[in-house]
Structure formats: structure tokens, C-alpha cells
Amino acid sequence: PESFDADEVVAGMRLMLRRLLPENIRLEFEFGDGGSPLHADPTQVEQIVLNLVLNARDAMPRGGRLRVASGPTKTATDEVWRLVVEDEGVGIESDKHQLVFEPFFTTKDEGKGSGLGLTTVLGIAKSLGGRVDLDSSSGRGCTFVVEVPLQRSSPA
């Protein structure tokens, strides 16, 4: 683990992520002010972003807008790094929301997904003291929100 700015890690992924998406998906980035200091392995942030963006890509066969927002924010109890990945894809029915985080569960066609991407995202977020929320319904896209507590001072 090391101290780093999670927003800088996300910003550094922009070119790679654009290359992974077809031309019919418009990738947009938004960054907050003040930086998002974390003490973790930076590849964990990369894994979270990559898994969420690839899932969004697969959910958007007709293309559309894919928004990635990264930045610090305050919740009722904490100051957190918030990552939002929002797509205009096919969406996930509400009765499957809890299942999508289970290992090997996938909403994709047979042979088109391992069912480990969202499990990985949730596992990393929890290991960093955070959480993952999902807002979606069939036919209206998905919004995944990852929140991880910030570390404004050096680790002990």
C-alpha cells in the first residue's frame, strides 16, 4: 500500500479506457476539487474502474453515454472518495441487484462473462472500508457508486 490521489489514478486511465470502448460509446470524465487521498494499492482503484467500465461497455450494445466521475465528497459520517460510473445501457432488473455482487453470477449471455467483475469491485471497496451502491432498472442504464473513506493524514 502507498498514499496516492485516487483521482489522478482515474485520470491516468483515460486513454486506455477510450481504447477499450467502441466508437458509439461517448466516454465522459468529471473530477472533483481537492484530490482524493487514499492509502492502498493504486492497482485496486484501477481494477474498480476497469471492471465497472467494461461492464458498462457490455451493457451498451447500441452505444450511448458513459460517465466516470471521481472526487472527494462528504457523507453524513465521513469524507470519502466517490467514484460514479453511469451508463445508458440495458440496465439490471431490481430483483437481480443483490445477485450481481455474487461470485459467478452474470446477466450476460452464456460464455460472455465470468461473473467476477462486480464481486471484485465490492471486495476491494470493502477491504478499503468502503461500499458499493447500484441504481438501475431494466431499460434505463446503471449507476454504480463506490465510496471509500479518504485519508487526509499519513497512516500510522
Disulfide bonds with the S-S distance in Angstrom:
none
